[in-house]
Amino acid sequence: MEKFSQFRDRGSGISPFMPITTPASALSSIVHVFIFLFRLPFFVSYVLLYFLVLHHLPLPVFVRKLLLWGVMGIPGIWWVDLQLDGVKRGRLSQQPPSRVPHPRSVIAANFTSPIDALYLAAIFDPVFTVSYPGTRKVRRIGLLQAVCMALSNPPRTTPPPPPPPTTGLTDLRALLERYPDRVIAVFPECGTTNGKGILPLSPSLLAVPSDVAIFPVSMRYTPPDITTPVPGAWFAFLWKLLSRPTHCIRVRIAERMHNTSLATNGVSHHDTKVVGEGAEGGSEATPEEQRVLDRVAEALARLGRNKRVGLTMKDKAAFVEAWNKRRR
């Protein structure tokens, strides 16, 4: 839409905040209505049962993962195309455990849909975090919060940037020390896109120690219209999710990376600020630190077969405001 042309990336012409629509004929629309009405009561009942009851029970991890696959199975997410970067098809089982995200490692995932968090939880059972623009601090959240975050308003970044919520702020180094037997999941873009571009990354990844592996993970969907770049569009998301017969997730995991910006002794000049949970993390990245973020962003863009864009959460907030005005 020409009205939103200012929210296109100048270099690539990509509009990462525009919702994706899939054309449908009149006949297929009727079929989609029946599928939606059939699935909706089962899906809502199962989701409420899981998050209100089963999620709070001391169930084994593998049981919890099976239940999450049930959440994704009802909407028809039957097929996951998983591939490791640089590994030929059919050889995934031959790879060592260190080749995929494992305990005391970090997942840096792109963020496009509530399904992102469900899939990561069903496979890796990670500790989810919220990253914020301009700070190395993160906030630990649960699975339900990670799902809802995909349809939440973007963090405010108008100058001067207001601080994120103070409750529960920490950094990735502290979380890795607190949960040495868990994977830490980070959405460094800080907000959702439609999957067509990778936004500038939060500096939260710079708090990862140099000996901890960072795995860029790209998730794309077919059809791509279940992405949720516009906050609050719950009904539109449920309609697209439940009315389609099937959905496919294309998952690509890059080779592990490390925070090479740290000094040889394992402590950077910012570490004295970020190791404590109550301290404020430094927001300015050195050239070497920026190269670390660039490598992660380039990996996400390459795996997702898209491009990096220069638009930020400030641009998304302006887009959401313009989008809501148009709807009114």
Long-range contacts (C-beta under 8 A, 24 or more apart in sequence): 3-322, 3-326, 4-319, 4-322, 4-323, 7-311, 7-315, 7-318, 7-319, 7-322, 9-197, 9-307, 9-309, 9-310, 9-311, 10-310, 11-307, 11-309, 11-310, 12-197, 12-307, 12-309, 14-196, 14-197, 14-306, 14-307, 14-309, 15-194, 15-196, 16-193, 16-194, 16-196, 16-197, 16-199, 16-229, 16-309, 16-311, 17-193, 17-194, 17-229, 17-230, 17-311, 17-315, 17-316, 17-319, 17-320, 17-323, 18-194, 18-229, 19-194, 19-225, 19-227, 19-229, 19-230, 19-233, 19-236, 20-194, 20-195, 20-224, 20-225, 20-227, 21-225, 22-223, 22-224, 22-225, 22-240, 32-243, 32-244, 33-243, 35-242, 35-243, 35-244, 35-245, 36-239, 36-242, 36-243, 39-74, 39-75, 39-242, 40-238, 40-242, 42-74, 43-71, 43-74, 43-75, 43-238, 43-242, 46-70, 46-71, 46-74, 47-71, 51-144, 55-143, 55-144, 61-125, 64-125, 65-121, 65-122, 65-123, 65-125, 68-118, 68-121, 68-122, 69-122, 71-118, 72-115, 72-118, 72-119, 72-122, 74-242, 75-241, 75-242, 75-244, 75-247, 76-244, 76-245, 76-246, 76-247, 77-115, 77-246, 77-247, 77-248, 77-249, 78-246, 78-247, 78-248, 79-246, 79-248, 79-249, 80-119, 80-248, 80-249, 80-251, 81-248, 81-249, 81-250, 81-251, 82-251, 82-253, 83-251, 83-252, 83-253, 84-252, 84-253, 84-255, 85-252, 85-253, 85-254, 85-255, 85-299, 85-303, 86-255, 98-213, 98-256, 99-255, 99-256, 100-215, 100-253, 101-126, 101-183, 101-213, 101-215, 101-217, 101-253, 102-183, 102-213, 103-180, 103-181, 103-182, 103-183, 104-176, 104-180, 104-181, 104-182, 104-183, 104-212, 105-183, 105-184, 105-212, 105-213, 105-214, 105-215, 105-256, 106-172, 106-176, 106-183, 106-184, 106-185, 106-186, 106-205, 106-208, 106-212, 106-213, 106-214, 106-215, 107-183, 107-184, 107-185, 107-186, 107-215, 107-217, 108-186, 108-188, 108-201, 108-205, 108-214, 108-215, 108-216, 108-217, 108-296, 108-300, 109-185, 109-186, 109-187, 109-216, 109-217, 109-218, 109-219, 110-187, 110-189, 110-193, 110-195, 110-198, 110-217, 110-218, 110-219, 110-300, 110-304, 111-150, 111-187, 111-189, 111-190, 111-191, 111-192, 111-193, 112-150, 112-192, 112-193, 112-194, 112-195, 112-219, 112-220, 112-221, 112-227, 112-228, 112-229, 113-150, 113-192, 113-219, 113-221, 113-226, 113-227, 113-228, 113-237, 114-147, 114-148, 114-150, 114-151, 114-228, 114-237, 115-219, 115-221, 115-226, 115-241, 115-247, 115-249, 116-150, 116-187, 116-219, 117-143, 117-146, 117-147, 117-149, 117-150, 117-185, 118-143, 118-147, 119-219, 119-249, 119-251, 120-185, 120-217, 121-146, 124-183, 124-185, 125-182, 125-183, 126-182, 126-183, 126-184, 126-185, 127-175, 127-179, 127-182, 127-183, 127-184, 127-185, 128-185, 129-172, 129-175, 129-184, 129-185, 129-186, 129-187, 129-204, 130-164, 130-187, 130-190, 131-186, 131-187, 131-188, 131-190, 131-202, 131-204, 132-164, 132-190, 132-202, 132-204, 133-157, 133-161, 133-190, 133-200, 133-202, 133-312, 133-313, 133-314, 134-161, 134-202, 134-203, 134-283, 135-163, 135-164, 135-202, 135-203, 135-204, 135-280, 135-281, 135-283, 136-171, 136-202, 136-203, 136-204, 136-206, 136-207, 136-270, 136-274, 136-281, 136-282, 136-283, 137-164, 137-169, 137-170, 137-171, 137-204, 137-274, 137-280, 137-281, 138-169, 138-170, 138-171, 138-172, 138-175, 138-186, 138-204, 139-164, 139-165, 139-167, 139-168, 139-169, 139-170, 140-168, 140-170, 140-175, 146-185, 149-187, 150-192, 150-228, 151-192, 151-228, 151-231, 151-232, 151-233, 151-234, 151-237, 152-231, 153-231, 153-232, 153-317, 153-320, 154-190, 154-191, 154-231, 154-313, 154-316, 154-317, 154-320, 155-190, 155-191, 155-313, 156-317, 157-312, 157-313, 157-314, 157-317, 158-314, 158-317, 169-277, 169-278, 170-277, 171-204, 171-207, 171-274, 171-275, 171-277, 171-281, 172-204, 172-205, 172-207, 172-208, 173-207, 173-208, 173-209, 173-271, 173-274, 173-275, 174-275, 174-276, 174-277, 176-208, 176-209, 176-212, 188-293, 188-296, 190-313, 191-313, 191-316, 192-227, 192-228, 192-229, 192-231, 193-227, 193-229, 194-224, 194-227, 194-229, 195-220, 195-221, 195-224, 195-227, 195-304, 195-306, 196-306, 197-301, 197-306, 197-307, 197-308, 197-309, 197-311, 198-297, 198-300, 198-301, 198-304, 198-306, 198-307, 198-308, 198-309, 199-309, 199-311, 199-312, 199-313, 200-293, 200-297, 200-308, 200-310, 200-312, 201-293, 201-296, 201-297, 203-281, 203-282, 203-283, 203-285, 203-289, 203-293, 204-281, 205-259, 205-292, 205-293, 205-296, 206-259, 206-261, 206-268, 206-270, 206-285, 206-289, 206-292, 206-293, 207-274, 207-281, 208-259, 209-259, 209-262, 209-266, 210-258, 210-259, 210-260, 210-262, 210-266, 211-258, 211-266, 212-258, 212-259, 213-256, 213-257, 213-258, 214-256, 214-257, 214-258, 214-259, 214-296, 215-253, 215-254, 215-256, 215-257, 216-253, 216-254, 216-257, 216-296, 216-299, 216-300, 216-303, 217-251, 217-252, 217-253, 217-254, 217-303, 218-250, 218-251, 218-252, 218-253, 218-254, 218-300, 218-303, 218-304, 219-249, 219-250, 219-251, 220-249, 220-250, 220-304, 220-305, 221-247, 221-248, 221-249, 221-250, 222-247, 222-248, 222-250, 223-247, 229-316, 230-320, 230-323, 231-320, 252-303, 252-304, 253-303, 254-299, 254-300, 254-302, 254-303, 257-292, 257-295, 257-296, 257-299, 259-292, 260-288, 260-291, 260-292, 261-286, 261-288, 261-289, 261-291, 261-292
